[in-house]
Each structure stands twice: as C-alpha cells, then as structure tokens.
Amino acid sequence: MKVLINDTPHELAQDARLPDALAAIQATPPFAVAVNRQFVPRSQYDARALQDNDRIEVIRPVTGG
C-alpha cells in the first residue's frame, strides 16, 4: 500500500500497522504521531492498522528559545 509519511511517499505491506511506518523512517523517540490529522496515543500504535493513502505525520519536539 502507498502512504505519505511527513509528505514523503512510502510503500508498505498491505497489513501494515503504525510501527511499520515508523520503522520505515527509522523514527527515534521522542515524537508524536498523527494519522490523517488525528493524534494516535503511543499505547495504540501497535493496534493502529494503516490504509492505502493514509497521511502519517511524525512530529518531533522543538527546544530552545
């Protein structure tokens, strides 16, 4: 299936879940994730199945002042 991760196209397996998308970009904590503009709590990552054309945003905190 095709998904967008941070506006970059990626190809994932048809049965992919959110951790598969995070592995595709080698995401390392800390970060927050939204799928189709809906926040996904970390406790639900494993259960969150992905669909073709999902838009996944991985947001990292910004520090400084």
ABEGO torsion letter per residue (X at the ends): XBBBBGGBBBBBBAABBAAAAAAAAGBBOBBBBBBGGBBBBAAAAAABBBBBGBBBBBBBBBBEX
